Amino acid sequence: MKKLLQMRFGGLVIFYIIFLTIAQLTRVALLLRTPGQFDYHIHKIVPAFLCGFLYDFATASQASIPLVLLLLILPQRWFASRWHRWAACAGFFLLTYVLLFGAVAEWFFWDEFASRFNFIAVDYLIYTTEVIGNIRE
């Protein structure tokens, strides 16, 4: 891990590892949470996990664009400074916190809607009055 942090793009690798690990663990936890509602055959689980991994990888790639731009623009001497190490640690703490918060939110969202986050269900939670008004129209 220390070698990764000494490389210029090592933080990006750690970002992907954290992001994809939390996303896969969330997927496993939600799968285990539905014991009578899912057919646990390997030919159904593997494609679902592979598809989910590809979506997670695409999401991580999109979310990492600011970090990649920052790594490309800043000179090498900035990465050797002490304040950069503190900023990197704070950034990874914040990233981990946000990802775990999202995983916990999905856990409780699953209780209500029996699905992962989706646009329509989140709209029902946030814009209840507007959604009901649109249905009435």
Secondary structure, 3 states (H helix, E strand, C coil): CHHHHHCCCHHHHHHHHHHHHHHHHHHHHHHHCCCCCCCCCHHHHHHHHHHHHHHHHHHHHHHCHHHHHHHHHCCHHHHCCHHHHHHHHHHHHHHHHHHHHHHHHHHHHHHHHCCCCCHHHHHHHHCHHHHHHHHHC
